[in-house]
Amino acid sequence: MRKNLKTIFYFLIISSFTLSLNGCGYKKGPYHLEETPQGDENVEFIIKEPSK
């Protein structure tokens, strides 16, 4: 019984660690193709031309 609980406990730890790594990484900023809104001092908009 203790071995089963230990196995489940380790499985939960490893799976939660793996899932937490899934959210890490570089995420690019949003870009707008048409009707770009005006930014202010706190917001910077990235305007990108569509690739052909």
C-alpha positions, 0 to 999 in steps of 0.5 A: 500500500505504501509503495502504491502511494509513493508511486502516485506521489512521485507521478504527481510531482513529475507530471506537475513539474513537466506541465509547469515547464510547458508554459515557459519560453519566449512569447512574442508580442502581439502585432496588428495588421490593419487599423492599428490603434495608437499607443501610449507611454505604457503600450508599444504596438508592433506593426508587421506586414503580412508575409506573401 
